[in-house]
Amino acid sequence: MRVIFTRIARLELEDAVHYYELEYLGLGSRFKEEVRKAALRIAAYPQAWSIERGDVRKCLLHKFPYKLMYSVEEDHILVIAVAHQHRKPDYWVGRDET
């Protein structure tokens, strides 16, 4: 199944990549690769992760304190947020799916 990131989720991803790249050269690329691997896992097994709220599920990244918040749609998976696990829980609730 195809994985689509909302515009805001893409911005969150790029912000985190930029932050990690400033912290340590190459770390941003490693973060982005970990997000890619998580998206592939979600695509292969969309129902495997626990429900966070309503029909939104969370997939924790393995090497970084982030989670992908996503919903399973009829013909694709929609990533709603690339969320830090320890900051502002539920900030993404009510977010427009664009």
ZAKEDREN-123549 format. One record per residue (C-alpha): residue number from 1; residue in three letters; y, z, x. Coordinates in steps of 0.05 Angstrom, whole numbers, padded with zeros to 5 digits. Example, Ala and Ser with C-alpha at 12.3 -4.5 7.8 and 13.67 -1.06 7.14 Angstrom:
# ZAKEDREN-123549
+--------+------+--------+--------+--------+
| drenke | tifi |  north |     up |   east |
+--------+------+--------+--------+--------+
|      1 |  ala | -00090 |  00156 |  00246 |
|      2 |  ser | -00021 |  00143 |  00273 |
+--------+------+--------+--------+--------+
END
This chain:
# ZAKEDREN-123549
+--------+------+--------+--------+--------+
| drenke | tifi |  north |     up |   east |
+--------+------+--------+--------+--------+
|      1 |  met |  00000 |  00000 |  00000 |
|      2 |  arg |  00070 | -00016 |  00024 |
|      3 |  val |  00116 |  00041 |  00046 |
|      4 |  ile |  00190 |  00034 |  00030 |
|      5 |  phe |  00244 |  00082 |  00055 |
|      6 |  thr |  00305 |  00093 |  00012 |
|      7 |  arg |  00372 |  00079 |  00044 |
|      8 |  ile |  00386 |  00153 |  00053 |
|      9 |  ala |  00317 |  00166 |  00082 |
|     10 |  arg |  00329 |  00110 |  00133 |
|     11 |  leu |  00395 |  00143 |  00152 |
|     12 |  glu |  00361 |  00211 |  00160 |
|     13 |  leu |  00309 |  00178 |  00204 |
|     14 |  glu |  00362 |  00145 |  00248 |
|     15 |  asp |  00402 |  00209 |  00253 |
|     16 |  ala |  00341 |  00248 |  00276 |
|     17 |  val |  00323 |  00193 |  00326 |
|     18 |  his |  00393 |  00195 |  00354 |
|     19 |  tyr |  00392 |  00271 |  00359 |
|     20 |  tyr |  00325 |  00272 |  00395 |
|     21 |  glu |  00347 |  00216 |  00442 |
|     22 |  leu |  00408 |  00258 |  00461 |
|     23 |  glu |  00364 |  00318 |  00475 |
|     24 |  tyr |  00315 |  00281 |  00520 |
|     25 |  leu |  00312 |  00207 |  00538 |
|     26 |  gly |  00254 |  00175 |  00502 |
|     27 |  leu |  00243 |  00232 |  00453 |
|     28 |  gly |  00277 |  00193 |  00397 |
|     29 |  ser |  00228 |  00136 |  00406 |
|     30 |  arg |  00170 |  00185 |  00404 |
|     31 |  phe |  00197 |  00215 |  00339 |
|     32 |  lys |  00204 |  00146 |  00308 |
|     33 |  glu |  00132 |  00130 |  00328 |
|     34 |  glu |  00108 |  00194 |  00296 |
|     35 |  val |  00143 |  00175 |  00231 |
|     36 |  arg |  00111 |  00107 |  00235 |
|     37 |  lys |  00042 |  00138 |  00243 |
|     38 |  ala |  00055 |  00185 |  00184 |
|     39 |  ala |  00076 |  00126 |  00141 |
|     40 |  leu |  00011 |  00090 |  00159 |
|     41 |  arg | -00030 |  00152 |  00140 |
|     42 |  ile |  00007 |  00156 |  00074 |
|     43 |  ala | -00005 |  00082 |  00060 |
|     44 |  ala | -00079 |  00091 |  00073 |
|     45 |  tyr | -00087 |  00156 |  00034 |
|     46 |  pro | -00027 |  00165 | -00013 |
|     47 |  gln | -00057 |  00222 | -00053 |
|     48 |  ala | -00080 |  00262 |  00007 |
|     49 |  trp | -00018 |  00306 |  00016 |
|     50 |  ser |  00003 |  00364 | -00027 |
|     51 |  ile |  00054 |  00359 | -00082 |
|     52 |  glu |  00121 |  00390 | -00065 |
|     53 |  arg |  00155 |  00383 | -00133 |
|     54 |  gly |  00140 |  00340 | -00194 |
|     55 |  asp |  00109 |  00276 | -00168 |
|     56 |  val |  00139 |  00282 | -00098 |
|     57 |  arg |  00089 |  00295 | -00042 |
|     58 |  lys |  00101 |  00318 |  00029 |
|     59 |  cys |  00069 |  00293 |  00093 |
|     60 |  leu |  00082 |  00337 |  00153 |
|     61 |  leu |  00092 |  00303 |  00220 |
|     62 |  his |  00045 |  00326 |  00275 |
|     63 |  lys |  00091 |  00336 |  00334 |
|     64 |  phe |  00160 |  00348 |  00303 |
|     65 |  pro |  00185 |  00398 |  00250 |
|     66 |  tyr |  00197 |  00343 |  00198 |
|     67 |  lys |  00163 |  00320 |  00135 |
|     68 |  leu |  00165 |  00256 |  00096 |
|     69 |  met |  00179 |  00267 |  00022 |
|     70 |  tyr |  00150 |  00210 | -00019 |
|     71 |  ser |  00127 |  00188 | -00087 |
|     72 |  val |  00070 |  00141 | -00103 |
|     73 |  glu |  00097 |  00084 | -00146 |
|     74 |  glu |  00057 |  00030 | -00182 |
|     75 |  asp |  00058 | -00021 | -00125 |
|     76 |  his |  00089 |  00018 | -00066 |
|     77 |  ile |  00103 |  00085 | -00035 |
|     78 |  leu |  00175 |  00108 | -00036 |
|     79 |  val |  00198 |  00155 |  00020 |
|     80 |  ile |  00255 |  00195 | -00010 |
|     81 |  ala |  00272 |  00239 |  00050 |
|     82 |  val |  00258 |  00249 |  00124 |
|     83 |  ala |  00269 |  00324 |  00119 |
|     84 |  his |  00270 |  00379 |  00172 |
|     85 |  gln |  00220 |  00432 |  00152 |
|     86 |  his |  00265 |  00491 |  00167 |
|     87 |  arg |  00333 |  00469 |  00139 |
|     88 |  lys |  00359 |  00469 |  00068 |
|     89 |  pro |  00294 |  00466 |  00028 |
|     90 |  asp |  00298 |  00422 | -00034 |
|     91 |  tyr |  00364 |  00389 | -00014 |
|     92 |  trp |  00333 |  00322 | -00033 |
|     93 |  val |  00317 |  00342 | -00105 |
|     94 |  gly |  00354 |  00297 | -00154 |
|     95 |  arg |  00367 |  00245 | -00101 |
|     96 |  asp |  00377 |  00174 | -00127 |
|     97 |  glu |  00319 |  00129 | -00108 |
|     98 |  thr |  00360 |  00074 | -00077 |
+--------+------+--------+--------+--------+
END
